[in-house]
Amino acid sequence: MRVLMAHNYYQQAGGEDVVFAAEAELLRRHGHTVLEYTEDNHRINAMNSVRLAAQTIWSSPSHARILKSLHNPRLLCPAGTFYRNGRVCEDCLGKAIPWPSILHGCYRDSRSQTAVVASMLTVHRWLETWVNHVDAYIVFTEFYRKKFIEGGLPGGKLFVKPHFVFPDPVKKTQTLGHHVTFIGRLQPGKGIRTLLRAWQLMPAVPLKIIGDGPLRNEVQCFIDDHGMKKDVALLGHLGRDAVMAEIKRSSLFVWPSEFETFGLVAIEAFACGVPVIASRAGPMLEIVEDGRTGLLFNPGDPEDLAGKIRWAVEHPDAITRMGENARREYELRYTAEKNYELLMGIYQKVLGSN
């Protein structure tokens, strides 16, 4: 099978780039020919505002090379996040014209740039591009499948296929470590502020924070100002091997995000046999089963998070069982081979209907 994969690299690298590379490699390993069409948002810095606005609504150069479709939250939210001013925001969901985003300047904190993205969405909704010119969409969770249906996409064209972890990092063999690990971009909405406030309430439980982002200085200042250097270490960005090693040395992985499209880091923890403490919100409810593969806490609630961490520290046998369950969950749902089966099934359904 010949497969064309299209991807847009954002100015700040993220999990979507990792998933794109992993899926391309997965298909090649199974003998398929993969052609890659990629764009890079860095090129917008060289465009004037008029040209940028026009190509955002309809990119003639891209159209000349490929008729491409998108299946991420930006079809429903110009910011692409469902998050604004420290809270989950769905003000534009289902609106023919996503005017609230323009009012609040949700894209890059700019009303003019948000207006361009909102115009693109409005034009293509009016043309029914998303309904009539795309055969299928792949989403990562049932939660987002329902959101896209609510936003106007036909349910029969939406297929759920989660991410996967490859290569298999293999379940850790050593005994449980004594620290908790957080991995993620240090930005609003990822729960890092909730995490730090929770650790103010904790007994001496070591926490390792892996990641970088716009809140890095704020995180480091919080650690310094509250005398938390002994228990909290900010490690910054690490390579994949180092990340996997840190997860395997952990007793728990904490995932305090207030919004996510999926959460690749959570299933990386599962693959290592480490249970996850996650916020009770959106896709996290699908991925982490409370009491079986981890624990859930109320999003944005540091007291509840601290309470769950304390319970975990006091019940090591239960946490060990959850880690074993997490590894089984990875083997059942999130391996490369399971993902390949799902992807081929989707391709065959689409090809068979045309």
N, C-alpha and C positions, 0 to 999 in steps of 0.2 A: 504494500500500500504506500502511496505517495501522500505525505501529510505536509501541509503548509501551516506553520505556526507563526502567528503575528504577536508582537509584544512591543510595548512602549516602556522604555527605561525612564524612570523619573529622575529628577535632579538629585534626590537623596535615595540611595540604594535601600531596598527593603526585601521583605519575604517574597513578594511577587516575582522578583528577579530570580530567586533561588528556585521557586516552583517551576518557572519557565524552563530553566536549564535542566532541571531534574526530569521533567516530562519529555523534553526533546531527547535526552539520553536514554530514557526508558524505551521510547519507540525505536531508537536506533539499535539498542541491544536486542530487540526482537525482530530485527531484519527489515524494518520499514525505512523508506527514504524520507528524510525530514528536511524540508526547506524552511529557512528562517527569514522572516521579514521583520525587521526591527526599526524602531524610531527611538530617538533620544531627546528628552525634553530640554537638554542643554542647548539644542539648536535654536530654541525660541529666543535666547538672549541676543541672537544676531538679527532678529526680525524687527521691523518697525511695527508699531501698534496696529496700523490698518491691515497690514499683511497678516499679522498674527491673528487678528480677529476673524478675517476672512477664512483662513485655513483651519481655524478651530471649528467653524461652522461647517465648512466643506473643504477638505484638502485635495485639491486637484492633483498634486504630485503623488500623493498616496493612492488616490483613486486610479491613477494611471497605472500603478503597479499592482494594486490589490484592492478588491472590494472587501473591506474588513468589518468585523462586528466586535462589539464589546459586551462583556458580561460581568461587570463589577458595579459596585454601588453608585458610581458616578452617573449612571443612567437615571437614578432616582434622587440623587443628592449632588448638586454641583461641587460641593467640597469633597465628595467621595468618602465621607466618614460617618454620617449620621451623628455628628457630635459638634456642639457649639457652646461656648462659654461655660465649660465645666459640667455639661449635662448632655444626655442623649437627646438628639433633636430630629424629629421626623416632620417638620413643618412643611417641607416641600413634597412629601410623599403623596402621590396621587394627583397632584396639581398639574394641569396642562401647561401652565407657565409657572416655573418655580420662583415666583417673585420674592418670597421671604428671604431666599439666599442673597438676592441682590440688595435688599434692604439692610441685611447684616454684613454684607461683604464677606461671605463665607469662604470664597476661594482666594487664598493668599492675602486675606484681610483687605481686599480691594473690591469696591463696588463695580468699578469699570471692568476689571478682569472677570469678576463673577457674572456680570451681565453678558459677556461674550460666551461663557460656558452655558449659561442659562438659555441664551439664544440658540446655541447649537442643539440643546436638548429639545427646545420648543419646536424648532424647524423639523427635526427628525420625527418628533411625535406627530406633527401635522402631516408629514409625508408618509407616516406609518412605516418608516424604515425598519424599526425594531420588530414590528409584527410581520411584515410581508417579505422582507429581504434577508431574513436570517432563519435557517432551518432548525437550529437548536442552540440552546444556551447551557453551559455547564456552570453550576453553582456549587459551593463547598458544603453547605449545610441545608437542612430542611427549613431552618429559620429564615435564611435568605431566599430560599425558593418562595416561601410565602410572602416575603416582602416584595419580591419582583412581581408576583401575581397581583398583589395589592397596588403596585405601581403601574399596572396595565399590560404586562407581558402575558402571553397565553401560557397557561399551565402545562399544556401538552408539549411545549417546546423546551421546558425547563427540566434538566436532569441534575441530580445530586451526585457528585463525585468528590469525596474528600481529598485532601492532600495526602502525601505519603512520605516516609522517611527512607532514604537510600543513600549510602549503604546501611545495612542494619548495624547499629552501634553495638549490638549484643548486650544482653542483660548484665548488669554489674554482678560480680561474683564476691566482692568483699562485703563485710558487714556494713550495716547502715552507718553513714556519717552522722555528724552532729550539727551540721549547718543547713540552712535553707538557702535556696538559690532563686534569684529572679533574673530573667533574661528578657530584654525588650528595649525598644527605643525609648529614650528618656524624653517624653513629650506628654502634654496634657491628654487625658483620656486613657493612658496606659496604666493608671493606678499607682504610679510611683509615689505620689504625695500621700495617698492612703496608706501605702506600705510603710513609709517612714514614720507616719504618725502612730501606726500600730506598733512599731518597734520601740517607740517611747514607753509603751505600756508593758513591754515584755521583760521577763527575767533574762538572764544572760544566755540568749540564743544567738549564735553567730549567723549573720546574713551576708551573702555575697551578691552584689548587684553587677550584672554583666550587661553592658550596652552603653550607647552614647546618644547624644541628641541635644536639643535646645535647652533642656532643663539640667544639664550636667552640672553647671556651676551652682545652681540652686540646690541640687541634691548634695553636692560636696559641702556647701555652706551649712546646710541643715545638719549634716553629720558632725561637722566641726563645732557648730554653735551649741548643740545639745549634748556634747560629750559622748558621742556614740562611736568614736573611732575604734574602741576596743571590740565592739560587737559587729559593726557594719563596715564592710570593705567595698569600695567602688572600684571595680576592676577595669572599666571601660570596655572597648570593643576587643573581642578575642576571635581567633580563627575557629573553624568548626571543630577540629580535633581537641582544642583546648576547652571549648564549650562542652563537648560531650564528656570530657574527663571531669569537668566540674560538676556536671549533672550526676555522674556516677558516684561522685564522692558525697552527694547530698542525701539527707534523709527525706527532704521534701522539696518540691518545686512550687513556687507561689506565682499565681497568674491573676493579678488584681485588676485587669483591664475593665473599663466600663463599656467598651465597644470593641468588636473584632469582626473581621470577615470569616476568619477560621481560627488560627492559632497554631501554627506549625510547631512552635516551641513546646506546646503541651504534649503533642504526640511524640516529640523527641524524648521528653521525659518518660512517657509511657514505654517507649522502646528500650529505655535504659532500666525499666523496672522501678521507676520512682513515682510515687503518687503525687497528685496535683491538688493544691488548694486554690480554688478559682472563685471569682465573683459570680453570683447568681444572676446572670444577665445574658440574653441573646444566645449566640452559638455555644457559649461556655456550658449552658445547661444540657446541650446535646452531647458534648464531648466528655465531660466529667460527670460520673454518676456518684452522687453524694453517698458516702459510706462504703462504696465499693472500689472505685478507682481513685478516690480522693475525697475532699470535703468542699462544701460550698459555703460562702459567706455573703452577706448583703453588700452589694456594690457601694463603694464610697464610705463604708462603715469601719473605721479602724478598730473600734472596740470589738466588733464581731470577728474581724480577722484575727486580732490578738487572742481572742478566746479560742478560736479554732487551732491556732498554733500551739497554745498552751495545752489543749486537749491532746494534740498529736504528740507532743513531747512526753506527756504522762501516759500514753498508750502505745509504746513502741511495737508491741506484738500486732496490734490492729493496723498500724502503719505498714508493717512488713507484709501483711496479707493484702493490703490495698496495692502495694507495689507489685506483688505477684499478679493480682488482677489486672493492673495497668499493662503489664507486659503481655498478658493474654489478649487484652483488648487491641494492642498493637498488632499482634500476630493475626488476629481475626479480621481487622478492618484496614490497617494502615501500612501494610507492606507494599513494596513495589509490584509484586505479582498480583495481589488483590486489586491494586489500582489499575493495572494493565487490563485485567479482565473487565472491570467496569468501563474503562475507556473504549475498549473494542466493542463492548455491547452497545454503547451509545453511538459509535460510528456506524455499526451495522444497522441499527434502527433508522438512522438518518438516511443512509444509502438505500435501504430497502423501501423507504417511503417516497423516494424520488424516481 
